[in-house]
Amino acid sequence: MPIYAYKCESCGHAKDVLQKISDAPLTECPACGQASFSKQLTAAGFQLKGSGWYATDFRGGSAGAGGTAATATAAAETASASSDAAPAPAAGCGGSCACH
């Protein structure tokens, strides 16, 4: 079950609540009783680690998982040579990111 962060707009009370995805959002603040308790947008609390994940695959041209950085760089150079309108990929991005 996911943990949702809530905050009251009236009194500023904040609380993390363990809820099912199908549960209705809470609206009543447990501290002041006002109907201004709402979910907050928060970042995910995990990081993917290990070989094969993006965080370790494309680090500055070093051959990560099975030489994928060199392969991606070669593919990006080929793609940029065939299209004059596309900008050159940044070091290590491989041209498969959202900026290209």
GISULCOR-V262389 format. One record per pair of residues at least 4 apart in sequence whose ideal C-beta (glycine too) atoms are under 7 Angstrom apart, sorted by sequence separation. I is the first residue (numbers start at 1). J is the second residue. D is the distance in whole Angstrom. If there is no record, write none. Layout:
i=I j=J d=D
i=I j=J d=D
This chain:
i=8 j=12 d=6
i=19 j=23 d=4
i=29 j=33 d=6
i=49 j=53 d=7
i=53 j=57 d=7
i=63 j=67 d=4
i=64 j=68 d=6
i=67 j=71 d=6
i=68 j=72 d=6
i=69 j=73 d=6
i=70 j=74 d=6
i=71 j=75 d=6
i=72 j=76 d=6
i=73 j=77 d=6
i=74 j=78 d=7
i=75 j=79 d=6
i=76 j=80 d=6
i=77 j=81 d=6
i=78 j=82 d=7
i=79 j=83 d=7
i=89 j=93 d=5
i=93 j=97 d=5
i=8 j=13 d=4
i=28 j=33 d=6
i=29 j=34 d=5
i=48 j=53 d=4
i=51 j=56 d=6
i=59 j=64 d=6
i=64 j=69 d=5
i=89 j=94 d=6
i=95 j=100 d=5
i=49 j=55 d=7
i=58 j=64 d=7
i=63 j=69 d=6
i=80 j=86 d=6
i=89 j=95 d=4
i=7 j=14 d=5
i=28 j=35 d=6
i=29 j=36 d=6
i=48 j=55 d=6
i=57 j=64 d=5
i=62 j=69 d=6
i=63 j=70 d=6
i=79 j=86 d=7
i=6 j=14 d=7
i=27 j=35 d=5
i=29 j=37 d=4
i=56 j=64 d=5
i=57 j=65 d=6
i=61 j=69 d=6
i=80 j=88 d=5
i=5 j=14 d=7
i=6 j=15 d=5
i=17 j=26 d=6
i=28 j=37 d=6
i=56 j=65 d=7
i=80 j=89 d=7
i=27 j=37 d=6
i=5 j=16 d=5
i=6 j=17 d=6
i=26 j=37 d=5
i=57 j=68 d=5
i=58 j=69 d=5
i=89 j=100 d=6
i=57 j=69 d=7
i=61 j=73 d=7
i=3 j=16 d=5
i=4 j=17 d=5
i=52 j=65 d=5
i=76 j=89 d=4
i=87 j=100 d=7
i=3 j=17 d=7
i=25 j=39 d=6
i=51 j=65 d=5
i=58 j=72 d=7
i=86 j=100 d=6
i=3 j=18 d=5
i=4 j=19 d=6
i=15 j=30 d=7
i=80 j=95 d=7
i=13 j=29 d=6
i=79 j=95 d=6
i=1 j=18 d=5
i=2 j=19 d=7
i=1 j=19 d=6
i=11 j=29 d=6
i=13 j=31 d=4
i=76 j=94 d=5
i=1 j=20 d=6
i=2 j=21 d=6
i=10 j=29 d=7
i=13 j=32 d=7
i=76 j=95 d=3
i=6 j=26 d=6
i=11 j=31 d=6
i=75 j=95 d=7
i=8 j=29 d=4
i=11 j=32 d=4
i=73 j=94 d=6
i=10 j=32 d=6
i=72 j=94 d=3
i=8 j=31 d=6
i=69 j=92 d=7
i=8 j=32 d=6
i=10 j=34 d=4
i=72 j=96 d=7
i=8 j=34 d=7
i=10 j=36 d=5
i=9 j=36 d=4
i=8 j=36 d=6
i=8 j=37 d=5
i=9 j=38 d=7
i=61 j=91 d=7
i=6 j=37 d=5
i=7 j=38 d=7
i=60 j=91 d=6
i=61 j=92 d=6
i=6 j=38 d=7
i=60 j=92 d=5
i=6 j=39 d=6
i=7 j=40 d=5
i=59 j=92 d=7
i=6 j=40 d=7
i=58 j=92 d=5
i=4 j=39 d=5
i=5 j=40 d=4
i=58 j=93 d=7
i=58 j=94 d=6
i=5 j=42 d=5
